[in-house]
Amino acid sequence: MLRIHEIFHSLQGESSRVGMPTVFVRLTGCPMRCVYCDTAYAFKGGSNMSLDDILLQVESYGAKYVCVTGGEPLAQKKECLNLLARLCDHGYEVSLETGGAIATDGIDERVAVILDIKTPGSGELEKNHWENLQRLKANDEIKFVLCSREDYDWAKQLMVEHALNEKCQVIFSPVFSQVAPADLADWVLKDRLPVRMQVQLHKILWGETPGK
């Protein structure tokens, strides 16, 4: 059983799959409290669902892509790992969005891990589980959510020190309504960074409406 806050069908708003019709399986609960969090509603609530019931609901949408997210899905790690493997076994292309505070060991190799590295501006820098960087695969992605120019400079330095862009794709994303997307684009171009600069498509389309 997993505590599920919601399962819904929408367009992927982030990652390399941006714009793709995707089924989102949002798990309840998160050990972090990032200052810019836009899914605090998923910290509590939801209902218990069996893996079979989750798979049936996912199948009803007829989508190719499935994103397991939160909250923090690895807060329910044992059953979350089982869910990820079952989804892959059923032929879905699966991604996992994780805040990076919990070890990513044991995740099915077929799953694309979207690892969110917390910046100083997030308020949760100390919770980064740095060993996760050693487990990155070519089909994974690293995401930096940037609150300021200082966050950008910090992320740029970390990326260079660990050669992160040689491990997998790196995404720089501005905090909605806090860092101007055009400013971030200018910084990336000026520094010639090998990153994907990204804004959140779902917020452009639907604002900050939950469940989109």
C-alpha positions, 0 to 999 in steps of 0.5 A: 500500500502507498499513501497517494495524494492524487493521480492525474493526467496532464502535460509534463511541465519540467524535465526533458519530457516537457510538454508530453502527456503524462500520468502523475502519481503524487505520493503524500508526505515530504521531509523537507520544507523548501521556501518555494514549495508549490506542493505543500498541499501534498504534505498530508492527506491522501488515501491508501491505495494498493499497487494494483489499484494505482496501476489500474488508474494509471492505465485508464488515462492511456498515456505512455509516460508516468511520473512518480512525484510528491511530496517526496515519493522516497519517503515511502521508499519500500513500496515506492520502489515496488511501484516504479518497477511494476510501472516499468514492467507494464511498459511505461516510460517512468520518471521519479522526481525526488528532492534529494534528501533520501538515498536513491539506491535500489531504484530500477535502472529503467527509471529516469531519476530527476534529482533536485539538488537543493540550493542555499536559497531553498533553505534545505541545503543541509539535507542534500544526500550527496552520495546520490551524485555517485548513482547518477545514470545517463538517463537521469537528470539533475535539476537546480531550482534557483532563487537568486543570482547567488543560487545560480553562481553556487549551482554553476560552481557545483556543476563544474566541480563535479562535472555533472553535465558529463554524468547526465543532463543538467537543468537550471530552472528559475523560481516562479515569480522570483527570478526573471526567466530572461535574466537566467537565460542571459546568465546561461548564455553569457557563461556558455553553460552546457545546461538546459534552461527551463521554465515550468510549462504548467504554470505558464498554462494554468498558473499555480493551480494544484493538480495540473 
